[in-house]
Amino acid sequence: MLRAAAKIMLLAALVFGGSAGIWYYQDQFAASRKIQQLETEKKALEQVVKRLSDESRVAEILVTEQKPDPTTGALMTTLLFVEYTKGDQSLPPKSFTIEGKLAHVDAMVIKFDHDFVTKGDPLRGHSIALFTKIYGDKQPPADAQHIDPSGGVPEIYRDADPRITEFEQNLWRDFWRLADDDSYRKEKGVRVAMGQGVWGMFEPGKLYRITLETDGGLNLTSTSVPGIYREALKIH
């Protein structure tokens, strides 16, 4: 489109303006090129900002039961935990019962160098997380229940590209080396490798969502469960 417009402008300049018209054409064409360049740069910047601020859903949690233990009287909370694959498909739900209302969800998180993220690198263009344990605040972490068992390929890779699966599996295998060895992190393009957790009060009638920032860590938010789903949970 720009080339067609340039030809029209040049023809008009030759017919109506002579050398002055050609000068006018060159000035206008340079301005058009500059505008197009600025538009291209603006779109590229918007894409970078979007990549840096994007989040992906990695898990959701519902309270299916919350009542005192008949023996001890301690309040027990049963949580339905659903993880999501790389393709945002839900995995089979898991159920965990903790003491109290406040639950901790632990994970290993790997954040890649900013340059990979801004460029949308296919392997290192976003942070990755692997859930490890869940426990209540009245329980010691040593008694936590395991979310993703160690060994084998985690189910989150069920629908992932095999190249992604292999690349990330190797990182998980060497996770603590990444955390402790700066030169090894640089070799793999990793900025941070660390344990991270989210925690909060879990109440019936709420849907809790854990998201992972493209260039950051885990977030926990909640929304009210629609009435029809609350009634379905009661029937269940």
C-alpha positions in Angstrom: 0.0 0.0 0.0 2.9 2.4 0.9 4.5 1.7 -2.5 1.3 2.4 -4.4 0.8 5.7 -2.6 4.4 6.6 -3.3 4.0 6.1 -7.0 0.9 8.3 -7.1 2.7 11.0 -5.1 5.7 10.9 -7.4 3.5 11.1 -10.5 1.7 14.1 -9.1 4.9 15.8 -8.2 6.4 15.4 -11.7 3.2 16.6 -13.4 2.4 19.6 -11.3 5.5 20.6 -9.5 8.7 19.9 -11.4 11.7 19.9 -9.2 9.8 21.6 -6.3 7.2 18.9 -6.6 9.9 16.2 -6.4 11.3 17.8 -3.3 7.8 17.8 -1.8 7.4 14.1 -2.8 10.6 13.1 -1.1 9.7 15.0 2.1 6.3 13.4 2.2 7.5 10.0 1.4 10.2 10.2 4.1 7.5 11.2 6.6 5.3 8.3 5.5 8.3 5.9 6.0 8.9 7.4 9.4 5.3 7.0 10.5 5.3 3.4 9.3 8.5 2.7 11.2 7.1 4.2 14.4 3.9 2.1 14.0 6.0 -1.0 13.6 8.1 -0.2 16.7 4.9 0.6 18.7 3.4 -2.8 17.8 6.6 -4.6 18.7 6.7 -2.7 22.1 3.1 -3.6 22.8 3.9 -7.3 22.2 6.8 -7.1 24.6 4.7 -5.4 27.3 2.0 -8.0 26.8 4.4 -10.9 27.1 5.9 -9.4 30.3 2.5 -8.9 31.9 0.7 -12.1 30.8 -0.4 -14.7 33.2 -1.3 -18.4 32.7 -3.7 -20.4 34.8 -1.9 -23.3 36.4 -4.3 -24.6 39.1 -7.7 -24.0 40.7 -8.9 -25.0 44.2 -12.3 -25.5 45.8 -13.3 -26.2 49.4 -15.5 -29.3 49.2 -15.9 -29.7 53.0 -15.1 -27.8 56.1 -16.1 -29.2 59.5 -14.7 -30.1 62.9 -13.0 -33.4 63.4 -15.4 -35.6 65.5 -12.5 -36.9 67.6 -10.2 -33.9 68.2 -12.6 -31.0 67.4 -10.1 -29.4 65.1 -11.5 -27.7 62.0 -10.6 -29.8 58.9 -10.8 -28.4 55.4 -10.9 -30.6 52.3 -9.6 -29.0 49.1 -10.2 -30.1 45.6 -7.1 -29.3 43.6 -7.1 -29.2 39.8 -3.9 -28.6 37.8 -3.8 -27.4 34.2 -1.5 -28.7 31.4 0.6 -26.5 29.2 -2.3 -26.5 26.8 -4.7 -25.3 29.5 -6.5 -28.7 29.8 -7.6 -29.8 33.3 -6.0 -32.8 34.8 -7.7 -35.3 37.1 -8.6 -33.6 40.4 -6.8 -34.4 43.6 -8.2 -34.1 47.1 -6.3 -32.9 50.1 -7.5 -32.5 53.7 -5.7 -30.0 56.0 -6.2 -28.8 59.5 -7.6 -25.3 59.7 -8.6 -22.9 57.0 -5.2 -21.5 56.0 -3.4 -23.6 53.4 0.1 -23.3 51.9 0.8 -24.5 48.3 4.5 -24.9 47.6 6.1 -25.0 44.2 9.5 -24.8 42.4 9.7 -21.8 40.1 12.2 -21.1 37.3 12.4 -17.6 35.8 14.3 -17.1 32.6 16.4 -14.1 31.6 14.4 -11.1 30.5 15.8 -11.2 27.0 14.2 -14.6 26.3 10.9 -13.4 27.7 10.7 -10.2 25.7 11.6 -12.1 22.5 9.0 -14.8 23.1 11.6 -17.6 23.0 9.7 -20.9 22.4 11.5 -22.7 25.3 12.4 -19.9 27.7 9.8 -17.2 26.9 7.9 -17.6 30.2 8.4 -18.7 33.8 7.7 -22.3 34.7 6.4 -23.9 37.9 6.0 -27.3 39.3 3.8 -27.9 42.4 5.3 -29.9 45.2 3.4 -29.8 48.5 0.3 -28.6 50.3 -0.3 -28.2 54.0 -2.3 -26.3 56.6 -0.7 -23.6 58.8 -1.3 -25.8 61.9 0.8 -28.6 60.3 4.6 -28.7 60.1 5.9 -28.5 56.5 7.5 -31.9 57.0 4.0 -33.4 57.2 2.9 -31.8 53.9 1.1 -33.8 51.3 2.7 -34.2 47.9 1.0 -32.7 44.9 3.2 -33.9 42.0 5.2 -37.0 43.0 8.9 -36.9 42.3 10.2 -39.1 39.5 8.6 -39.6 36.1 7.2 -37.0 33.9 4.7 -34.6 35.6 1.2 -34.7 34.1 1.3 -31.0 33.3 3.3 -32.1 30.1 0.5 -34.4 28.9 -0.2 -32.2 25.8 3.1 -30.4 25.5 5.6 -30.4 22.7 8.2 -33.2 23.4 11.0 -30.7 23.0 9.5 -28.5 25.8 8.9 -31.6 28.0 12.5 -32.7 27.7 14.0 -29.3 28.1 12.0 -28.5 31.2 12.4 -32.0 32.7 16.2 -31.5 32.6 15.8 -28.2 34.5 13.6 -29.8 37.2 16.1 -32.6 37.6 18.9 -30.1 38.2 16.7 -27.6 40.0 18.9 -27.2 43.1 22.0 -26.9 41.0 20.3 -24.1 39.2 19.5 -22.4 42.5 23.1 -22.6 43.8 25.3 -22.4 40.7 25.3 -18.9 39.0 27.4 -20.1 36.1 25.1 -23.0 35.4 22.1 -20.7 35.5 23.7 -18.4 32.9 24.4 -21.5 30.8 20.7 -22.4 30.8 19.5 -18.8 30.4 17.9 -18.9 33.9 17.6 -15.8 36.0 16.1 -17.3 39.2 15.4 -20.8 40.4 13.7 -20.9 43.8 11.1 -22.5 45.9 8.0 -20.3 46.2 4.6 -20.7 47.8 1.2 -19.1 47.9 -1.0 -19.2 51.0 -4.4 -17.9 52.1 -7.6 -18.6 53.9 -9.8 -21.1 52.1 -13.6 -20.8 52.5 -16.5 -22.7 51.0 -18.3 -20.9 48.1 -15.1 -19.5 46.6 -13.1 -20.6 43.6 -9.3 -20.0 44.2 -7.1 -19.7 41.1 -3.3 -19.9 41.0 -1.7 -18.2 38.1 1.9 -17.9 36.9 3.3 -14.6 35.5 5.2 -14.9 32.3 8.2 -13.0 33.8 7.5 -13.6 37.5 6.1 -16.0 40.1 2.8 -17.4 41.4 -0.3 -15.4 42.3 -3.4 -16.5 44.2 -6.8 -14.9 43.7 -10.4 -15.9 44.4 -13.9 -15.3 43.1 -17.3 -16.3 44.3 -18.7 -19.6 42.9 -22.0 -19.1 41.1 -25.0 -20.2 43.1 -25.8 -23.3 40.9 -22.4 -24.7 41.4 -22.5 -24.1 45.2 -25.8 -26.1 45.3 -24.2 -28.9 43.2 -21.4 -29.1 45.7 -23.9 -29.4 48.6 -25.6 -32.3 46.8 -22.3 -33.9 46.1 
